[in-house]
Amino acid sequence: MKFGLRTALAAVAAVTLAIWLFRGEPAPDVRVGSKSFTESKVLAELARLLAEHAGATAIAEDLGGTQVVWSALRSGEIDAYVDYTGTIHREIYADETLQDDDELRQRLQRDGVHATQFLGFSNSYRLGMKEQTAERLGIRTVADLAAHEELRYGMGNEFLERADGWPALRQAFGLKGEVVGLDHQLAYQALEAGDLDVVDIYSTDPAIAVHGLRVLEDDFFPRYDALLLYRAELEQTHPEVVAQWRRLEGAINESAMLKLNEAVEVHGEQEPLVAAAFARGALDVETDVKERTLWDRLNETTRGHLWLVLSSLTAAILVAVPLGVLAAKRPRLGQVIVTSAEIVQTIPGLALLVFLSAALQRLSLPSLREPPVIIALFLYSLLPVLRNTMAGIQGIPPRLIESAQALGLSSRDQLLQIELPLAAKTILAGIKTTAVINVGYATLGGLIGARCYGEPIMAGLRKNSPDLMLEGAVPAALMALLVKALFELAERRMRHG
């Protein structure tokens, strides 16, 4: 038993520490956030390039929906991101009556946020249908939809909840019919398959032409003029960066933005390269952006994925093993402990991530990317380790405990010298199960922009690229098999040690 549980745990802890020490780059001067759609990511990369042109170190980060990115800006987790006037009016300040854009800017300033002038294009929400379907039903405006209760609607999940989204639109036009929430790319596929009739779209979305959509006329949605929001303090700390960002004012018209989106979504180009080409051609900014190879991407996502898995696993072991011992020795308390862990297991992963992100934001704690994922994985990891620790301790023959007591061993010595060594195989089996499950669960981190194998999966979904999705799915499966094999090797060493 020389190999033992202690050696296996030490190996997990050592790998976790090594990844933490070497997993990232030095903190940048400027962080630019983006929402999880192509246009926002391209504009974030463009802002990053301009910040670097001003001499700062900068990164662009994909964070998620409007409220997540806005909260990140206000809390200082990012320094800038591109948003739209309609979104700010009706989503961020939905409970306030702001008469015009001047009042909007004054309100932003009270939150410590400044804004550039408009970038030159408006990306408004619209509703779209297949041209053939719209023509057959005689539908040209949103109001025309009210006469067709049989229509099936597919809306983005954020649009379903926004103050300027589906609830207000349905009430304004008296729309009826079946409504489902899903990703834009899935909605377009459903349109092509005939499973949906109406979807929400963006006016600068290249999918309008690709899928032959009719954009329905309406007077409901406000203008969504793009502008860059940034923390007011940057005007003192990085004035040269702000000056570069102001070069974007009026520099991107709707046609140009449509071409940038098309380059990514239709032609499969990478967002940093598309942004760099625009910066060179329209702003005369020379950049040294290079295409990220498959190896570059795998290196980053593998390190990120390992960090999420091992950090959460290490924390779960440190908590669940002592709790399992306590639960085994005090059955009534153990029932409460196990039931609590079981309740956590019933919470859907996406719901738990959203809840944790919101909770961390309310506490003004770091809430983006890694922390919610690590906490969620930690909570999901408790039950298997806890149960196996209980089973291992309770499965020790009573006569061995009686013999230890007869020899005068203290409770602590009994635990460390007899009970844990005898239960080690069972405990390690629980840790193995948890580690393999965590590798799969960690891909959910891609939903909130965490660096992991979920990142290419989400990008592949957004770009309708099976190759990108496989870039995340295949390594995740291989990592799960490798983790399983390593723990099985440890178990064999324990049996023959």
Secondary structure, 3 states (H helix, E strand, C coil): CCCHHHHHHHHHHHHHHHHHHHCCCCCCCEEEEEECCHHHHHHHHHHHHHHHHCCCCEEEEEEECHHHHHHHHHHCCCCEEEEEHHHHHHHHCCCCCCCCHHHHHHHHHHCCEEECCCCCCECCEEEEEEHHHHHHHCCCECHHHHHCCCCEEEECHHHHHCCCCHHHHHHHHCCCCEEEECCHHHHHHHHHHCCCCEEEEECCCCHHHHCCEEECECCCCCCCEEEEEEECCHHHHCHHHHHHHHHHCCCCCHHHHHHHHHHHHCCCCCHHHHHHHHHHHHHCCCCCCCCCCHHHHHHHHHHHHHHHHHHHHHHHHHHHHHHHHHHHHCHHHHHHHHHHHHHHHCCCHHHHHHHHHHHHHHCCCCCCCHHHHHHHHHHHHHHHHHHHHHHHHHCCCHHHHHHHHHCCCCHHHHHHHHHHHHHHHHHHHHHHHHHHHHHHHHHHHHHHCCCCCHHHHHHHHHHCCHHHHHHHHHHHHHHHHHHHHHHHHHHHHHHHC
